[in-house]
Amino acid sequence: MAIAAETQKVEESPFKIEVSTEAQGQLKEILKGQRPGLSVRVFVQLGGGGGCCGGGGAQFGMALDTPKNGDKTYSVDGISLLVDPYSLEYLNGANIQYVKEGEESGFKIDSPNMPKSIEGGDSCGSGGCGSGGCGCG
């Protein structure tokens, strides 16, 4: 008598990144004046010293770029977001906002998967990015 082994299919959760309506508007405005083929790269950079968003630890960043080998491309309301394989786990579930505080404005990225090394620290993920900082503004 043969016993059939039960197997469970485990599905990977799909990557999810949210971009607020105001951030979408700002990104579209930035992309409007650029050459065709550029997308918005969103990434996590670990290590390093100094930087505008705090010393050491990790930071989120954004930049205009073209797709590279291994990148995943996600479309949010017509905006192409590029994410490298390394940053995927940290950016899954992230929320990108455009914030204004007085005369300062910039993009802020929050993610539930930010590396433990900077939890509660000063970073793009927790403190926001002003214009001219972290490649986010």
PyMOL commands that set and color helices and strands:
alter all, ss='L'
color gray80, all
select helices_A, chain A and resi 21-32+85-91+116-118+124-127
alter helices_A, ss='H'
color red, helices_A
select strands_A, chain A and resi 17-19+39-46+58-65+72-76+79-83+94-101+104-110
alter strands_A, ss='S'
color yellow, strands_A
deselect
rebuild
show_as cartoon
